[in-house]
Amino acid sequence: MSTQATQLWRPSNARYLQIDGFVATPRGPQIPPPQPLVWPQKDPGDTLDYVFDLAPALSGNPGDSISTLSVTVSPQNPGDLTLVSAAADGPRVVLWLSGGVAGTIYTVTVTAGTTGGRSLARSLALPVVALASIPAPADALTTAGGQPLTDPTGTPLTTL
């Protein structure tokens, strides 16, 4: 007798970011600020999982884990990036994000509270770019070679 196999879901490593560990700031010359955290580009039509790993910030604190999450997305206009769901997977925050306007870089701010009473807040950037081709409407302006002219977001330009 054969049965349907159960598939285990695992977050994608393609959209994985990890917080830097905490490093003591030495006296004297200042070290350069940390590089901003940026996920890979996303198409407006995608709904994908994004992982933010807080394990380095919790190292040295055995048993501490994420107990609360607050996630905000900016900007927040009609058609902008939408948080579908947020969950904790051990020391990792897993976000499902959908939509967005091509040509916009969104700021996703994650605030995680831990069972040990710690609170960590970080902002991550998510650029939304038209990665899928948009079919050109019949009234689209085209080049001599027949390619549609587009605006910076990839939307075909049309005649009025």
C-alpha positions as CSV (number, residue, x, y, z in Angstrom):
1,M,0.0,0.0,0.0
2,S,1.4,3.4,-0.9
3,T,0.7,6.6,1.0
4,Q,1.2,10.2,0.1
5,A,4.6,11.5,1.3
6,T,4.6,14.4,3.7
7,Q,6.9,17.2,2.7
8,L,8.7,19.3,5.4
9,W,8.8,23.0,4.7
10,R,12.1,24.7,5.2
11,P,12.8,28.4,4.7
12,S,14.8,29.2,1.6
13,N,18.5,30.0,2.0
14,A,18.3,32.2,-1.0
15,R,16.6,34.9,1.1
16,Y,18.5,34.5,4.3
17,L,20.2,37.3,6.4
18,Q,22.0,36.9,9.7
19,I,22.5,39.6,12.3
20,D,26.1,40.5,13.0
21,G,27.3,39.4,16.5
22,F,27.7,42.2,19.0
23,V,31.3,43.5,19.0
24,A,32.6,45.8,21.8
25,T,33.4,49.2,20.4
26,P,37.1,50.0,21.1
27,R,38.2,53.4,22.4
28,G,40.1,55.5,20.0
29,P,39.4,55.7,16.2
30,Q,35.9,54.8,15.3
31,I,35.2,51.7,13.3
32,P,33.0,52.1,10.2
33,P,29.3,51.5,10.7
34,P,28.0,48.1,9.8
35,Q,26.8,47.5,6.2
36,P,23.0,47.7,5.8
37,L,21.2,44.4,5.7
38,V,19.6,43.9,2.2
39,W,17.6,40.9,0.9
40,P,17.9,39.9,-2.8
41,Q,15.5,41.7,-5.2
42,K,11.9,40.6,-5.4
43,D,9.3,40.9,-8.2
44,P,5.9,42.5,-7.4
45,G,4.2,39.2,-8.3
46,D,6.2,37.1,-5.9
47,T,5.1,35.9,-2.5
48,L,8.2,34.5,-0.8
49,D,9.7,33.6,2.6
50,Y,12.5,35.8,4.0
51,V,14.6,34.7,6.9
52,F,16.4,36.9,9.5
53,D,18.6,34.9,11.8
54,L,19.2,36.4,15.3
55,A,21.4,33.5,16.6
56,P,24.6,35.5,16.9
57,A,22.9,38.1,19.1
58,L,21.6,35.3,21.3
59,S,24.8,33.3,21.5
60,G,26.1,32.9,25.0
61,N,22.6,32.9,26.4
62,P,21.5,29.2,26.3
63,G,17.8,28.7,26.2
64,D,17.0,32.3,25.1
65,S,14.7,32.4,22.1
66,I,12.3,34.7,20.3
67,S,9.0,35.1,22.2
68,T,7.4,38.1,20.5
69,L,7.6,39.7,17.1
70,S,6.7,43.1,15.7
71,V,7.2,43.8,12.0
72,T,6.5,47.0,10.1
73,V,6.9,47.7,6.4
74,S,7.6,51.2,5.1
75,P,6.3,52.8,2.9
76,Q,2.7,51.7,3.4
77,N,0.6,52.8,0.4
78,P,-2.0,51.0,-1.7
79,G,-0.2,48.3,-3.7
80,D,3.0,48.3,-1.5
81,L,4.8,45.4,0.0
82,T,2.5,43.4,2.3
83,L,3.5,41.2,5.3
84,V,1.5,38.0,4.8
85,S,2.7,36.3,8.0
86,A,5.5,36.4,10.6
87,A,6.8,33.5,12.7
88,A,9.7,32.5,14.9
89,D,11.7,29.3,14.1
90,G,14.1,29.1,17.0
91,P,16.4,32.1,16.7
92,R,15.2,32.8,13.2
93,V,12.4,35.2,12.1
94,V,10.5,33.9,9.1
95,L,8.5,36.5,7.1
96,W,6.3,35.9,4.1
97,L,6.1,39.0,2.0
98,S,4.0,39.7,-1.0
99,G,3.4,42.5,-3.6
100,G,5.2,45.7,-3.8
101,V,5.7,48.5,-6.4
102,A,8.6,48.0,-8.8
103,G,11.4,50.5,-8.4
104,T,10.7,50.8,-4.6
105,I,13.1,49.8,-1.8
106,Y,11.1,48.9,1.2
107,T,12.3,49.0,4.8
108,V,11.2,46.0,6.9
109,T,11.7,46.7,10.6
110,V,11.8,43.6,12.8
111,T,11.6,43.9,16.6
112,A,12.0,40.6,18.5
113,G,11.5,40.1,22.2
114,T,13.2,37.1,23.8
115,T,12.3,34.8,26.6
116,G,15.3,36.2,28.5
117,G,13.9,39.8,28.4
118,R,16.1,41.1,25.5
119,S,14.7,43.2,22.7
120,L,16.4,43.4,19.3
121,A,15.3,45.8,16.5
122,R,16.8,45.9,13.1
123,S,15.8,47.3,9.7
124,L,16.3,45.4,6.5
125,A,16.0,46.6,3.0
126,L,14.0,44.7,0.3
127,P,14.3,46.1,-3.2
128,V,11.3,45.4,-5.5
129,V,12.1,45.2,-9.2
130,A,10.1,44.1,-12.2
131,L,11.8,40.8,-12.8
132,A,9.0,39.2,-14.8
133,S,8.3,40.6,-18.3
134,I,5.0,42.5,-18.5
135,P,3.1,41.9,-21.8
136,A,3.0,45.2,-23.7
137,P,-0.5,46.5,-24.4
138,A,-1.6,47.1,-28.0
139,D,-1.2,50.9,-27.6
140,A,2.4,50.6,-26.2
141,L,5.1,52.8,-27.7
142,T,7.8,50.7,-29.3
143,T,11.3,51.0,-30.8
144,A,12.0,50.5,-34.5
145,G,12.9,46.9,-33.5
146,G,9.4,46.4,-32.0
147,Q,10.5,46.4,-28.3
148,P,8.1,48.3,-26.0
149,L,9.4,51.4,-24.3
150,T,9.2,51.2,-20.5
151,D,9.5,53.6,-17.6
152,P,12.1,52.9,-14.9
153,T,9.9,50.4,-13.1
154,G,9.5,48.3,-16.3
155,T,5.9,49.3,-17.1
156,P,5.3,49.8,-20.8
157,L,4.6,53.4,-21.9
158,T,1.4,53.8,-23.9
159,T,-0.1,56.5,-26.1
160,L,-3.0,58.5,-24.6
